[in-house]
Amino acid sequence: MRPQAERTGSRGSRTGNRVAWRRPRRVPPPESEIWPEQYRGERWKPVYAILFERKCVLCSHSCPLPKSRQLEDKWLRLNPRLHCTHNPSSPGQIREVLLTDTCRNFKPKFWGRPRKKQPKASRRPPASKSTGETKPIPLGNGLFATVDADDYPEISKVRWYANRHGCTIYACRYQGGSELYMHRVIAQPRRDQIVHHLDHDGLNNCRDNLLACTRRQHQACRGPLGDRRFVGVYWIKNRWQAKIQYHGKMYHIGCFDDEIEAAKARDRRAYELCGDLAYLNFPEDLPMLRRSCRKKRTRAHKPAKRSRS
């Protein structure tokens, strides 16, 4: 049985003769092996789709604890936990998290059934799609870098170590008297390009997390510096001011009484200017920002109605 779409409210809200429906929950089917044993198959309930959507239990960066540790937690009546290998608060380290925790580095596990497509004889068969399997590369001092399983045989031939640049830790090695970074070896960018980590973790060197971009594009992707909570938000004259710099020009968005409102206003302006490359203080608002920008574009291109004379 698959989780069905939910109605708005308890019984659904009717607009005229139509019933408004919410989107279906993006969770794997109850029979999938992604669910833990206590939530799988006949034990599965529809409420689990609400509790665990976009949570650590369905994240590809999480893995179960050893069996002995699971039995010990069950004996002590502790909440079940997972090992997270890509937590933003401790990059390059393993951290214990709850099943219902979440973070900005959430990446859903692959659970869709692959479609069998027979390539035509006249065309070149499509390349095999990555399964999302990752492997760690030890760096010393308890740190490790994460790479795709396809890149692991080539990357693991040499020894790598951790090197801190500002607030970010990268994996690198020496070659010919100079430092060679792991993300540049994997991404193979041009000499004038910069490799940007989409989740701002310098040790996550999976291919879907690396983006070769220009220096100007890299400035739009940068996260907060130092102890700042949000990007583009400043405390000036007893109010929170939001502003953003783009192509050498400073855009003053406005002043707000609430810091969160100023950060969301800055996110809206940043997405209008930089698109998907913009760093967002609230990445969970990305689908809403895409819809709002799409509506603005359609309104701008919509021809004005001619008045009848």
C-alpha positions as CSV (number, residue, x, y, z in Angstrom):
1,M,0.0,0.0,0.0
2,R,1.3,3.4,-1.0
3,P,0.8,6.7,0.9
4,Q,-2.1,8.5,-0.6
5,A,-2.6,12.2,-1.1
6,E,-4.0,14.1,1.8
7,R,-6.9,16.5,1.8
8,T,-6.4,20.0,3.2
9,G,-7.9,20.2,6.7
10,S,-9.5,17.2,8.4
11,R,-12.1,16.5,5.7
12,G,-10.8,18.6,2.8
13,S,-11.8,22.2,1.9
14,R,-14.2,22.5,-1.0
15,T,-13.9,25.4,-3.5
16,G,-17.1,25.4,-5.5
17,N,-17.5,21.9,-6.8
18,R,-13.8,21.0,-6.6
19,V,-11.9,19.6,-3.6
20,A,-8.5,21.0,-2.8
21,W,-5.8,18.3,-2.4
22,R,-2.4,18.5,-1.0
23,R,0.6,17.1,-2.9
24,P,1.4,13.5,-2.0
25,R,4.2,12.9,0.5
26,R,7.6,12.1,-1.1
27,V,8.4,9.0,0.8
28,P,9.3,5.5,-0.3
29,P,6.7,2.8,-0.5
30,P,6.0,0.8,2.7
31,E,7.7,-2.3,1.3
32,S,11.0,-0.5,0.6
33,E,14.1,-1.6,2.4
34,I,14.9,2.1,3.1
35,W,12.4,2.0,6.0
36,P,13.7,0.5,9.3
37,E,12.3,-2.9,10.2
38,Q,10.0,-1.4,12.8
39,Y,8.3,0.8,10.2
40,R,8.4,-1.5,7.2
41,G,5.7,-3.6,5.6
42,E,2.6,-4.4,7.7
43,R,3.9,-2.2,10.5
44,W,3.9,0.9,8.2
45,K,1.3,3.6,9.0
46,P,0.2,6.7,7.0
47,V,1.4,8.9,9.8
48,Y,5.0,7.9,9.1
49,A,4.8,9.7,5.8
50,I,4.2,13.0,7.7
51,L,6.7,12.3,10.5
52,F,9.7,11.2,8.4
53,E,9.3,13.2,5.2
54,R,12.7,15.0,4.5
55,K,14.1,13.6,7.8
56,C,17.4,11.9,8.6
57,V,15.9,8.4,8.4
58,L,15.3,8.9,4.7
59,C,18.6,10.8,4.0
60,S,21.4,9.1,2.0
61,H,24.0,10.5,4.4
62,S,22.6,8.5,7.3
63,C,23.4,4.9,8.2
64,P,22.2,2.7,11.1
65,L,24.1,2.1,14.3
66,P,25.8,-1.2,15.0
67,K,23.5,-4.0,16.1
68,S,25.0,-4.1,19.5
69,R,24.4,-0.4,20.0
70,Q,20.8,-0.7,18.8
71,L,20.1,-3.4,21.4
72,E,21.8,-1.4,24.1
73,D,19.7,1.7,23.3
74,K,16.6,-0.5,23.3
75,W,17.5,-1.9,26.7
76,L,18.0,1.5,28.1
77,R,14.8,2.8,26.5
78,L,16.5,5.5,24.5
79,N,15.2,7.0,21.3
80,P,16.6,5.2,18.2
81,R,19.5,7.0,16.6
82,L,21.5,7.0,13.3
83,H,25.0,7.9,12.2
84,C,25.2,11.0,10.1
85,T,28.3,11.3,7.9
86,H,27.5,14.8,6.5
87,N,26.2,17.0,9.3
88,P,26.7,20.8,8.7
89,S,27.7,21.4,12.3
90,S,30.6,18.8,12.2
91,P,31.9,18.4,8.6
92,G,34.1,15.4,8.0
93,Q,33.0,13.7,11.2
94,I,30.4,11.1,12.2
95,R,27.6,12.4,14.4
96,E,24.7,10.7,16.1
97,V,21.2,12.1,15.1
98,L,17.6,11.2,15.8
99,L,15.4,9.7,13.1
100,T,13.3,12.9,13.0
101,D,16.2,15.3,12.7
102,T,16.9,17.2,9.5
103,C,19.4,19.8,8.2
104,R,20.2,21.7,5.1
105,N,22.4,18.9,3.7
106,F,19.4,16.5,3.3
107,K,19.7,14.3,0.3
108,P,16.9,11.8,-0.3
109,K,17.7,8.1,-0.8
110,F,17.1,6.6,-4.2
111,W,14.0,4.4,-3.9
112,G,12.3,4.8,-7.3
113,R,12.0,1.7,-9.5
114,P,14.4,2.1,-12.5
115,R,12.6,2.1,-15.8
116,K,13.8,-0.4,-18.3
117,K,14.5,1.3,-21.6
118,Q,15.7,-0.5,-24.6
119,P,18.1,1.7,-26.6
120,K,17.6,1.9,-30.3
121,A,20.2,0.3,-32.6
122,S,20.8,3.5,-34.5
123,R,21.5,5.6,-31.4
124,R,24.2,5.4,-28.8
125,P,23.0,3.8,-25.6
126,P,22.6,6.2,-22.7
127,A,25.3,6.3,-20.0
128,S,24.7,4.6,-16.8
129,K,23.2,6.8,-14.1
130,S,25.0,7.1,-10.7
131,T,23.5,5.1,-7.9
132,G,24.4,7.6,-5.2
133,E,26.8,5.2,-3.4
134,T,29.6,7.0,-1.6
135,K,32.8,6.0,0.1
136,P,35.0,7.7,2.7
137,I,38.7,8.7,2.1
138,P,40.6,9.0,5.5
139,L,42.5,12.2,6.0
140,G,43.9,11.7,9.5
141,N,42.8,13.2,12.9
142,G,39.4,11.5,12.7
143,L,38.4,13.3,9.5
144,F,37.5,11.9,6.1
145,A,36.3,13.1,2.7
146,T,33.3,11.7,0.9
147,V,33.6,10.7,-2.8
148,D,31.5,8.7,-5.3
149,A,32.1,5.0,-5.5
150,D,33.1,5.4,-9.2
151,D,35.9,7.8,-8.2
152,Y,37.1,5.9,-5.2
153,P,39.6,3.5,-6.9
154,E,41.5,6.4,-8.5
155,I,41.4,8.8,-5.5
156,S,42.4,6.1,-3.0
157,K,45.7,5.4,-4.7
158,V,47.4,8.4,-3.1
159,R,47.4,9.7,0.5
160,W,45.4,12.8,1.3
161,Y,45.3,15.1,4.3
162,A,43.0,17.9,5.6
163,N,43.9,21.5,5.1
164,R,41.9,24.4,6.6
165,H,41.3,27.6,4.6
166,G,39.4,30.1,6.7
167,C,36.3,28.4,8.0
168,T,36.3,25.5,5.5
169,I,38.3,22.3,5.5
170,Y,39.5,20.8,2.2
171,A,41.2,17.5,1.2
172,C,44.5,18.0,-0.6
173,R,47.9,16.5,-1.3
174,Y,51.3,17.7,-2.5
175,Q,52.4,17.2,-6.1
176,G,55.5,18.8,-7.5
177,G,55.9,21.1,-4.5
178,S,52.4,22.6,-4.7
179,E,49.0,21.7,-3.2
180,L,46.5,19.8,-5.3
181,Y,42.9,19.7,-4.1
182,M,40.7,16.7,-4.3
183,H,37.7,18.6,-5.6
184,R,39.7,20.0,-8.5
185,V,41.0,16.5,-9.4
186,I,37.4,15.2,-9.5
187,A,35.7,18.1,-11.2
188,Q,38.5,18.9,-13.8
189,P,37.7,22.6,-14.2
190,R,39.4,25.1,-16.4
191,R,42.4,27.1,-15.0
192,D,40.3,30.3,-14.6
193,Q,37.3,28.5,-12.9
194,I,36.6,27.8,-9.2
195,V,35.0,24.6,-7.9
196,H,32.1,25.4,-5.6
197,H,30.7,23.0,-3.0
198,L,26.9,23.3,-3.2
199,D,26.4,22.4,0.5
200,H,29.4,24.5,1.6
201,D,31.2,21.4,3.0
202,G,34.7,21.2,1.6
203,L,35.0,17.5,2.4
204,N,31.9,16.4,0.4
205,N,33.5,15.8,-3.0
206,C,30.7,13.9,-4.7
207,R,30.2,14.9,-8.3
208,D,26.6,16.1,-7.7
209,N,27.9,18.5,-5.0
210,L,30.6,20.1,-7.1
211,L,30.0,23.0,-9.5
212,A,32.6,24.6,-11.7
213,C,31.9,28.4,-11.9
214,T,33.5,31.7,-12.4
215,R,34.7,34.0,-9.6
216,R,31.7,36.2,-9.9
217,Q,29.3,33.3,-9.7
218,H,31.3,31.9,-6.7
219,Q,30.8,35.2,-4.8
220,A,27.0,34.7,-5.1
221,C,27.3,31.2,-3.6
222,R,29.3,32.1,-0.6
223,G,27.8,31.4,2.9
224,P,28.1,33.5,6.1
225,L,31.5,34.5,7.3
226,G,32.6,34.2,10.9
227,D,29.9,34.1,13.5
228,R,27.2,35.7,11.4
229,R,23.8,34.0,11.5
230,F,22.5,35.1,8.1
231,V,24.1,36.4,4.9
232,G,23.2,40.0,3.8
233,V,21.6,41.0,7.2
234,Y,23.2,43.7,9.3
235,W,22.2,45.5,12.6
236,I,22.2,49.2,11.8
237,K,20.5,51.9,13.9
238,N,18.5,49.5,16.1
239,R,17.0,47.8,13.0
240,W,17.9,44.9,10.7
241,Q,19.0,46.0,7.3
242,A,19.0,43.6,4.3
243,K,21.3,44.3,1.3
244,I,23.1,42.3,-1.4
245,Q,26.0,43.1,-3.7
246,Y,25.7,41.9,-7.3
247,H,28.1,42.8,-10.2
248,G,29.8,45.5,-8.1
249,K,26.5,47.2,-7.3
250,M,25.0,47.3,-3.8
251,Y,21.2,46.7,-3.6
252,H,19.6,48.0,-0.4
253,I,16.4,45.9,0.1
254,G,15.1,47.6,3.3
255,C,15.0,47.7,7.1
256,F,13.1,45.3,9.2
257,D,12.3,44.8,12.9
258,D,12.7,41.0,12.7
259,E,16.0,39.4,11.6
260,I,14.3,36.5,10.0
261,E,12.1,38.7,7.8
262,A,15.2,40.6,6.7
263,A,16.9,37.3,5.8
264,K,14.0,36.1,3.8
265,A,13.7,39.4,1.9
266,R,17.4,39.1,1.1
267,D,16.8,35.5,-0.2
268,R,14.1,36.7,-2.5
269,R,16.2,39.4,-4.0
270,A,19.3,37.1,-4.3
271,Y,17.3,34.5,-6.2
272,E,15.9,37.1,-8.6
273,L,19.5,38.2,-9.3
274,C,21.5,35.0,-9.2
275,G,19.0,32.2,-9.7
276,D,19.9,28.8,-8.4
277,L,23.5,29.8,-7.7
278,A,22.4,32.2,-4.9
279,Y,23.1,31.2,-1.3
280,L,19.9,31.1,0.6
281,N,19.6,31.5,4.3
282,F,16.5,29.3,4.2
283,P,17.1,26.7,1.5
284,E,13.7,25.1,2.3
285,D,12.0,28.1,0.7
286,L,13.6,27.3,-2.7
287,P,10.5,25.8,-4.3
288,M,8.4,28.8,-3.3
289,L,11.0,31.2,-4.7
290,R,11.0,29.3,-8.0
291,R,7.2,29.5,-8.3
292,S,7.1,33.2,-7.4
293,C,9.9,34.1,-10.0
294,R,8.1,32.0,-12.6
295,K,4.9,33.9,-12.1
296,K,6.7,37.3,-12.3
297,R,8.3,36.2,-15.6
298,T,4.9,35.1,-17.1
299,R,3.3,38.4,-16.1
300,A,6.2,40.4,-17.6
301,H,5.9,38.6,-20.9
302,K,2.1,38.6,-21.0
303,P,0.9,41.1,-23.6
304,A,-1.3,43.9,-22.3
305,K,-5.0,43.9,-23.2
306,R,-6.0,46.5,-25.8
307,S,-8.8,48.8,-24.8
308,R,-11.7,49.0,-27.1
309,S,-12.2,52.4,-28.7
